[in-house]
Every structure is written in structure tokens, then in C-alpha cells.
Amino acid sequence: MFFASDNSGPVHPQVLQALTQANSGYAMGYGADAQMDALRDTVRTVFEAPEAAVFLVATGTAANALALATLSQPYQTVFCSDVAHIHEDECNAPEFYSGGAKLTLVPCGDKMSPQALCLAIEGEETRGVHGPQRGPVAISQVTERGSVYSLEELRALTAVAGEFDLPVHLDGARFANAMVALGCTPAEMSWKAGIDAVSFGGTKNGCMGVEAVIFFDPKHAWEFELRRKRGAHLFSKNRFLAAQMLAYLQDDLWLDNARKANANSAYLGEGLHQAGAEFLHKPQANMIFASLPRASHQRAFDAGASYHLWDGPLAGQGDEMVGARFVCDWSISTAQIDEFLALI
């Protein structure tokens, strides 16, 4: 009954097997290994982007912060949702790695709208040398509230960025979950939609710890390499990152895992609906925000369930509705979900 986060589940056996196979003999370090060469070709094929620059880091924060630092200058500002992960959950890492670029929050509470983004961009670069200059636009897909931008919505946002000649970064920690929810291709949800760089997540969907950073214009490659090294995120034994990502992409494991996670979330969501839950946002991928009576939460936690309350404490009146976040990964079983639903 573990719904706290999809980064807390087990590593997929195929990924573990790939790590074991990579742990044989010797290989050149710092990304000069055969595994990385194979991965680079694989990512380019998957994304239909033969010139893409592909790099690996171990955390999503490093992927987002280093990518945004590469796309921005210290005197610029990054435009993002007011609940974006880079704002709420990365301890000012984008500001740190960029050397001071600030974040300008676009009021939305979940999905950015083109109109709100345009207003936010127009509101900056108005004070000459005294104010921040316009920098990249950052989009989260899946969003921090479990929503998924449609391809049309993505294109509308990147069109606004394009009007101001601003690059666009996609935080794709749950890229696979969003993609299978939309039924589109990786290219359609990235460069074909106007995205310039993607943090392509693996850790939340079955890997041990690896994220890819993909630039569709290779002109950013050398700067990213320098920033990654200077930021202490260049792994000497890179083959163990590459082995994970290769196994993840092989035989569509990443898509299978995402489909399972989304299906588990849909099953849980239906059960929550039948139990009278009030949904804070429409579930679209593998993350649910819903309110239940506090007494239901108390029973679930007493029985060992693990998830995060969102807008109230566990102690209090039993009939009061309290919001919570529930996240499903690929590995949770229907029996575990049924056990949880029986409690509430």
C-alpha cells in the first residue's frame, strides 16, 4: 500500500540484469564507453532526432538545473508554473547552477495557459539594465498536479515562447507516463511540439537512478558538458548510467512500465471515486490528488499505508475532508490497491 511516490518502488529486474552485465571487465570512463555510444544512437532513434545531443545524470534535479543553466544567462529569468518542481522542490538548484538566473512564476496552480505565459513574459525585460532579461520557458509534463498537456496545449505554449525567441525546456520526469496517456510518439511530444531540451526521466519508472538530458540542437552540447563537469555530475563510471537507460528503452520496457503505472492509477482512481473521494484535479497519468474524510486517512495510516496528505493534518475531526496525493508505479499490485481501498 505504498502510494507516496513512484521513485520509491523497486528497480525493474531487466534494469538490474543490465547493471550486472555492465559490471564485467573494464570500460572507458566519463561517457567514452560503448554503452553510452549505443544509448546515444538509441535515444536519437526513439526521438527521431539524429543530431540530438544526449547526456546522462543521476538525478532529476541535476537534469533540470543543468539543462536550464545551459539555456539561460545569469541575468535572465526562467518562466515556469507557480507549482513547478523547479520552483517548489529543487532547493533553488536552477538558480544555483545558472549562476543566478531567477524564476518568474506564471500563476496557474497546475497547467500554464498561453495567455498567462504571454503576460508573464511581457512583464519582464521592461526595465532595461535594471531588471531581469527574458529567458527560457520551463514546462512540466506530467504536471505537478497529475495533469497532462495535450499536444495542442504544448504547441500553444511553445508558440508563445517562439514569439519572444525563447527556448523551451520540458521537465519529463514522468515523460513516459504522459506520452502513453496521449498515445503519441516521443518526437511529437518534444521537438515536433517546439521543445528545445528534455529532461527524460528513468528513475520514477523502473530505473535505479538515471535521467537523460536531450538537446535537439547540438550547439548546446559543449556548454552542457562543461556545466555538468563543473557541477560535479559527470560520472566516471558512466557505463552504469548508460546500462540502465539502455535496458529501460530496450523492447519498450519504459512504455510497458508507464502503461502499468497509469493503469494502476486509473484502477485506484475508480476505487477512490466509488468511496466518495473528491478529486482536486482530473487524474490523467499516474498521480492522483483527492480528498477523503480524515477518518479514512487515519484507518489507512494505522494499517501501514504510505502516501502524503496535502492540505491538512492527520489529527482532527474524522468527518472533515482532507486532500492527499497518491502516486502509482509500475510494480504495485491490484491486491495492494484493493487492500487499501477496503480500508477507506
N, C-alpha and C positions, 0 to 999 in steps of 0.2 A: 504493500500500500504506500508506495513512495511516489509522490507527485510533486516533490519540491523543485526539481529541475531535471532537464534532460542531459545535463552534463554530469549527473551523479550516478548514472547507470553503468553497467559493465561494458568493457571493451568487447567488440564483436569477435568471436573466435577466429574468423578469417583474417582480421587485422592482427590478432595475437600470433597467428601462424606466420604471417608475413614478417613480423618482427623477429620471430625465431629464425626464419630462413635468412634474414638480413644479418643475423648475428653469427656469421660464419666467415672466417678469413678476414681479409683486410680490404679497405676501400679508401680512396682519397677523401679527404675531409672538406668541410666548408662548402659543400654543394657540388664538388667536382666528381661525384660518384656516378656510377652507371644508373643507379636507381633514380637519381634526380634527372638525368638525361631522358630516361623513359617516361618519367612523370611529366616533364615539360611537354613532350610530344603528346602524351595522353590528354592533358588539360587543353592543349591547343586544338586537338581533335574534338573533344567534348564540347568546347565552346565555339567551334567553327572559327577560330581566330589564329591563323598560322603564324602571325607575327607577335603574338602576345608575350609579354614578359611575365614569368611565373616565379614566385619566391615562396619559401615556407618559413613560418614562425610557429611557436608552440602555443600561443595564447591569442584569443580574440582581441584583447586589449592591445597587444603589440601589433596585430594586423591592422586594426582600425587607426591607431595613433600614428604608426609609421606611414601608412598609406596617405592619411590626411596631411601629415607633415610634408610628404613629397609633393602633394598637390597645392600646398599653400606657402605663403611667406609669413614671417613673424608679425608683420604689421597688418595682416589680413584677419578676417573673421570667417568662421565656418557656419553655414546656415543649417540648422537641424531642428527636428521636432523638440518640443519642450519636455518630452518624456524619453528622448533618445538615450540609448545605452551610453553613448559617448558623453552625455551630459550627466546622467544620474548614477552611473555605475563604473566609471573608469578613473575616478580619483584625479581628474584633471590631466590624465595622460596625454590627450591630444594637444593640450596647451603646452605641456612639458616637452614633448618630442618635437613640436613645431617651433619651439623657441619663443613661444608667447602668443601665437595666434589665438584669439578669443573665440567663443561660441556665441552666436546670435540665435536665440531660441524663437522658433516660429510657433505661436500659440495654436494648439490643435488638440492636445490631450490624447492623440493617437496618430491618425494619418494627417500628413500635411496636405493642404489644398493648394492648387496653383495660385489662387488669389492671395492667400495668406503668405505664401512664399514670395510672391512678387512684391507685396507690401514690405516685407522684411528686407528684401534686397534693396528696394528703393530707399528705405530708411537709412541705409549705410552709404558710405563714401559721399557724404554730403557736407563734410566739414574740412575738406582739403587735407592738409598735412596733420591736422589736429585729431582726426577720427580714424577708426579702423577702415581699411580698404576691403572691398568685396573679395571673398574667397570662395572655396568650394561649397557645394551643396552636398549634404550627407543624408542619405535615406536608409531606413532600416526595413528589411524585408526578410522574414516576418517582422511586423512592428512589435514594440514592447508591450502592447496590449493584445497581441494574438491575432491581429488583422493582417490581411494580405492585400497589397496594392495590386489592382488589375494591371494588365499591360497598358491599357489606355491611360490609367492613372499615372503610371510610371512615365509614359511618354509626355504627358501633360506637364509633369514636374521638370523633366529634363528639357522640355521646350522653353520653360521659363528661364532655367539656368542658361540655356543657349542664347537667349535674347541678351543676356549680360556677359556672354562669353566666359561663363564659369564652368569649371569641371565638376563632375558628379561622382561621388563615391557611394557605393552600396555596401552597407553592413549586412553581409549574408551569413551571419552565424547560423541561421536556420534556412539557408538558401534552398536546400533540397526540399524541405517541408513546404515552402512557398511554391516552388516550381511544380511539385506533383499536385498541389492543390489547384493550381491554374491549368495544369495539363499542357504546359508549353515546353519549349526547349531552353537550355541554358543561354544560348545566344539571344533568344527572343526576350529573356528577362534580364539581359545585361547590355551588351554593346548595341544590339539592334534597337533597344529602347532608349539609347542615348547615354548609357552608363560608361564612364571612363575607367573606373577601377572598382574591383570587387574584393571584399574580404570573404573568401569562400570557406565556410565552416565545415569542420570534420569532427571536432571534439564532442559536440552535442548529439551527434548522430552515429556513434559507434566507434569512433577512433579513441586512442589513448590520450592524445594531446597534439593536435596539428591543425593549423589553419593555412590556407594558401592566400597569397596576395597576388592578384592578377591585374596587370595594366595592359589595356588593349592597344595603347600606343607605346611602343618600346622606347621612346625617347626618355621615359621616366626611369628606365632600368638602372642606370649607373647611380643616379641620385638615391634611389631606394637602397641599393646595395651599400652605399656609404652610410646612410642613415641607420640601416639595420645593424651594421658592424659597430658604428659609434654608439648605438643604443643597446649594445650587448645582447642582441637577439640573433646573431649568426652562430648557429650550432656547428661545432667542429664535427660531430658525428651526425651530419645531416642525413645520412642514409636511413636512420631510424625514423626520421620525419617522413622522408620520401616513401619508405616502405609502407607506412600507414596509409598515406594518401593514395598510393598505387592500388593497394588492396581495397580501399574504400571505393575507388572508381571502377575497379575490375568487375566484370559481369553484373554491372548495375547494382552493386551492393548498396551504394548510397541512396539510390532510388527505392530499393526494397525496404531499407530501414525507415526512410521517410514515410513511405506508404503505411508501414506498420504503425509508426508513431501517430500519424494522422488518424488512422482507423481506430487506434486505441482511444485517442482523444474524442473522436466522434461517439464511440460507444459510451465513454464516461459522460460526455455531454448529454446524451439521451437519458442516461440514468439520473443525472442531476436534474434534468428537466422534469422527469416523472416524479422526482422527490420534492418538486416545488421550488427549485432554485430560481433566483432572479439573476439573469445574465447581465453583466456590466458592459460587455462588448460581445458582438456576434463572433462565436468561435469559427475559425476558418482553417486552422492548421493543427498544431499540437499543443496549444496553450489556451486555457480557459480561465476567465475571470467571472466568478459567480458568487452570489450571496446566499447564505443558508442561516437558519436560526442558530444562535450561539450554542444552544444545547446540542445540536447536531455536531458542531465542531468539537465540543467538549467530549462527546462519546467517541468520535473518531480519534482524537489525540490520545484519549485514555487507552484506546485499543492499539496504539502504536502507529497510527497513520502519520505520514510526514508530508506537509505542504505548508505554504506561507499564508497566514492571514494578511489581509490587505488594508483594511480600513477600520480595525477595531481590535481591542484586546480579547483574550480568551475568557477572562473573568468578567462577569456581569449578568444582566438579565438573560435568561435562557431563550426567551422568545424574540429577542432583538436580532434583526438580520445583520450579519457580518460578512463582508466580502473576503474572498480568498483567491489565490492563484493556484491553478492545478496544471502541471505540465506532464505530458506522457512521452516516454521514449519508446524505442523500438522493442525493448525487451520485456516490458511489463505484461503480465498475463491477464487474460479475461477473468480468470479466477480471482486474482488480486483485486481487480476493479469491482467484481461482484461482491467480494468481501467488504470492500469499502462502502459500496452503495447500500449494502444491508445494514451497516452501522448507522447511516444517516436517514 
